[in-house]
Each structure stands twice: as C-alpha cells, then as structure tokens.
Amino acid sequence: DAIKQDALAGLSESQQVAMKSILEAEPTVTSPMEALAARQFVKEWSRGELERSARTALKGGRDFERGRKVFGEAACFACHRFDGEGGALGPDLTSAAGKFSPSDLLESIMEPSKVVSDQYAPSVFTLENGDTVTGRIINLGSDNITVNVNMFDPNGNVGIDRKQVISIEPSKISMMPEGLLNMLEKNEIMDLMAYVLSRGDRNHAMFR
C-alpha cells in the first residue's frame, strides 16, 4: 500500500485513476510456448541423445546465468514454484534435485503426459449433450460449476450447469506442452538442467 501511495503522490485525479488501474491489473501470465515463440526451431531432440550428453555435461563447467536465463525465458515460473517464486499450476521444482535424476527430469519435460499427478491434472467434464469441457475447477456452486479452461488466463472461466454433467474425471493430458526443448540449443538445455538440479545454487559443483 505504501508503494502504491508513493506512485500516486503528486498526480492529478485523472492520472491517479489511470495509475490505479495499472497497479491493480492482474499480471499477464505467458505460457511456455508463447514465451519461446520468438525463438527459432533448433532440433527435435531425442531423450536418449540428451541423456548421453548429460552424463558428462553435468559434471562441471555449466553456465549458471544462462541456466537461470533459460528458466525465465521458457516461462517455467508461470506454472512452477522455484526457490519461493512462481506459480502453483504444476509441482514445486525446488526439491527436484532430491527427487529426480537427470534422466527423470528429461522425461518429465519431454513426456509430460506420461505420468500426470491427480493433484495437478485438469478435470474433464462430460455433458449430457456430448460436449466435454477441460479445465481447473475454480468454484463448486450449488447449481453451477466454474471452470478455468485456460490456465494462463485468470479470466478464462466458463460456467457449467451441474445438472448437465454426466461425469468428471482427471485428464490424462498434462497442461505442460511437449516440444519445449526443441527451441533450445544443447548447451542451453544442459545449463537449464543444471540450474534446476542444483536448486538454483551457483556454487554447485555443476557450475565449477
């Protein structure tokens, strides 16, 4: 509040109205594919090729700053928390180093729908008219269910008449898109992996 008051101090009434709308606006969340759209396609990487590279590439000499930069450019923060920052659409990646090997991490990035946790899976609503609606449940009202059908748009909600719902099941398709690594050079991928697996520790052995 103090920051907002400082920003409004000295402005005319009309300028204050405009500034308030800016300060109170919902931040735009960019999807990973949108974030990487400006990049050129590099290669359709195979998991085997990257796993072979990781066996030696992650032993040292990685670039911490480039790994952090790629993590931001790929909009990983849009869905995942990491070191206390980011979204909550997907699992917290801070503890990834304790749970994932380099092979596991590559699998989760390259084959996101292979294992989809019920905790983060969107729900699939099948309606009486044969239509399906897929999204995250926002509100379970008495007669109406509010579902967000676009995880990167806070206003992307639709209402569903509960009486029209035949079934609700967790989706088997991950919200995380495939092909994210295809816009990255191999060294960028290795630096990204090192950044995540080190828990963002620039002093980790992978960066020496």
C-alpha positions in Angstrom: 0.0 0.0 0.0 2.8 2.4 0.8 4.4 1.7 -2.6 1.0 2.5 -4.3 0.7 5.7 -2.3 4.2 6.8 -3.4 3.3 6.1 -7.0 0.1 8.2 -6.8 1.7 11.1 -5.0 1.8 14.3 -7.0 -0.5 13.0 -9.8 -3.7 14.7 -10.9 -7.0 13.0 -10.3 -7.3 11.6 -13.8 -3.7 10.4 -13.7 -4.3 8.7 -10.3 -7.3 6.8 -11.8 -5.1 5.6 -14.7 -2.3 4.6 -12.4 -4.6 2.7 -10.1 -5.9 0.7 -13.0 -2.3 -0.2 -13.9 -1.3 -1.1 -10.3 -4.4 -3.2 -9.7 -4.4 -5.0 -13.0 -3.9 -8.8 -13.0 -0.4 -9.6 -14.3 -0.2 -11.3 -17.6 0.9 -14.9 -17.4 2.7 -16.2 -20.5 2.6 -19.8 -21.5 5.9 -21.6 -22.1 5.2 -22.0 -25.8 4.3 -18.3 -26.2 7.4 -17.3 -24.3 9.6 -19.3 -26.7 7.6 -18.3 -29.9 10.3 -15.7 -30.9 13.0 -18.4 -30.9 13.9 -20.5 -34.0 13.3 -24.2 -34.0 16.6 -25.9 -33.3 16.0 -29.6 -33.4 13.6 -32.3 -32.3 15.8 -33.6 -29.5 15.6 -37.3 -28.5 15.7 -38.2 -24.9 18.4 -40.7 -25.5 20.7 -38.1 -27.1 20.2 -35.6 -24.2 20.7 -38.3 -21.6 24.0 -39.3 -23.2 25.2 -35.6 -23.1 24.0 -35.1 -19.6 26.3 -37.9 -18.3 29.4 -35.8 -18.9 28.0 -32.2 -19.4 26.6 -32.0 -15.9 29.9 -32.9 -14.2 31.1 -29.3 -14.3 31.6 -26.2 -16.4 27.9 -25.3 -16.8 26.8 -21.7 -17.1 24.7 -20.7 -14.1 23.5 -17.4 -15.6 22.5 -18.9 -18.8 20.6 -21.7 -17.0 18.7 -19.1 -15.0 18.0 -17.0 -18.1 16.6 -20.0 -20.0 14.4 -20.9 -17.0 12.9 -17.5 -17.2 12.7 -17.4 -21.0 10.8 -20.7 -21.1 8.3 -19.2 -18.6 8.8 -22.0 -16.1 7.8 -19.6 -13.4 4.3 -19.4 -15.0 3.5 -22.9 -13.7 6.1 -23.9 -11.2 7.4 -22.5 -7.9 11.2 -22.5 -7.6 13.1 -21.2 -4.6 10.0 -19.4 -3.3 8.9 -17.8 -6.5 6.5 -18.7 -9.4 3.1 -20.2 -9.9 1.3 -23.2 -8.5 -0.2 -24.9 -11.6 2.5 -27.6 -11.5 4.8 -29.2 -9.0 7.3 -27.2 -6.9 10.7 -27.7 -8.7 12.8 -26.6 -5.7 13.0 -30.1 -4.4 13.6 -31.6 -7.9 17.2 -32.3 -7.1 16.2 -34.6 -4.3 13.6 -36.5 -6.3 14.8 -36.5 -9.9 17.9 -37.8 -11.7 18.9 -36.1 -14.9 17.0 -38.8 -16.8 13.9 -38.3 -14.7 14.0 -34.6 -15.3 14.3 -35.0 -19.0 11.4 -37.5 -19.0 9.1 -35.1 -17.1 10.0 -32.2 -19.6 9.9 -34.2 -22.8 7.0 -36.6 -22.0 4.8 -34.5 -19.6 1.7 -36.7 -20.1 3.5 -40.0 -19.3 2.7 -39.5 -15.6 0.1 -36.9 -14.7 -0.5 -36.3 -11.0 -4.1 -36.0 -9.9 -3.1 -33.1 -7.8 -2.2 -31.0 -10.9 -4.3 -32.6 -13.6 -7.2 -30.6 -15.0 -10.7 -32.2 -14.9 -12.7 -33.4 -17.9 -16.4 -32.7 -17.7 -18.6 -34.8 -19.9 -22.0 -33.2 -20.5 -25.4 -34.7 -21.5 -25.2 -33.1 -25.0 -21.9 -35.0 -25.7 -19.7 -31.9 -25.2 -16.6 -32.0 -23.0 -15.0 -29.2 -21.0 -11.5 -29.5 -19.7 -10.0 -27.2 -17.1 -9.3 -26.5 -13.4 -12.3 -26.3 -11.0 -12.5 -22.8 -9.6 -15.8 -23.0 -7.8 -18.3 -25.7 -7.0 -21.6 -23.8 -6.5 -24.9 -25.5 -5.7 -26.1 -25.4 -9.3 -23.2 -24.1 -11.3 -19.5 -25.1 -11.6 -17.0 -22.5 -12.6 -14.1 -24.0 -14.6 -10.9 -22.2 -15.8 -10.3 -23.5 -19.3 -7.1 -21.6 -19.9 -4.6 -21.8 -17.1 -2.6 -18.8 -18.4 -5.7 -16.5 -18.4 -7.2 -15.8 -15.0 -10.4 -14.7 -16.7 -10.7 -17.7 -18.9 -13.6 -19.2 -16.9 -16.8 -20.9 -18.1 -19.9 -21.9 -16.1 -21.2 -25.4 -16.3 -24.7 -26.4 -15.2 -24.2 -29.2 -12.6 -27.4 -30.9 -13.8 -25.9 -31.3 -17.3 -22.8 -33.1 -16.0 -22.6 -36.9 -16.7 -19.1 -37.4 -15.3 -16.0 -35.7 -14.0 -12.6 -37.4 -14.5 -9.0 -36.2 -14.2 -7.4 -35.5 -17.5 -4.7 -37.8 -18.8 -3.1 -35.0 -20.7 -0.7 -32.7 -18.9 -1.1 -29.0 -19.0 2.6 -28.8 -19.8 3.1 -28.7 -23.6 5.5 -31.0 -25.4 8.4 -29.8 -27.5 9.7 -27.1 -25.2 13.3 -28.2 -25.6 13.2 -28.1 -29.3 13.6 -24.3 -29.3 16.8 -24.6 -27.2 20.4 -25.4 -28.1 22.0 -28.4 -26.4 24.2 -26.2 -24.1 21.1 -24.2 -23.1 19.3 -27.5 -22.2 22.3 -28.7 -20.1 22.5 -25.3 -18.3 18.8 -25.4 -17.6 19.0 -28.9 -16.2 22.0 -27.9 -14.0 20.1 -24.8 -12.7 17.1 -26.9 -11.7 19.0 -29.9 -10.3 21.3 -27.6 -8.3 18.2 -25.9 -6.7 19.5 -22.6 -8.1 22.8 -22.8 -6.3 25.5 -21.0 -8.3 28.2 -22.6 -6.1 27.1 -26.2 -7.0 29.8 -28.5 -8.5 28.0 -28.5 -11.9 28.9 -24.8 -12.3 32.6 -25.1 -11.3 
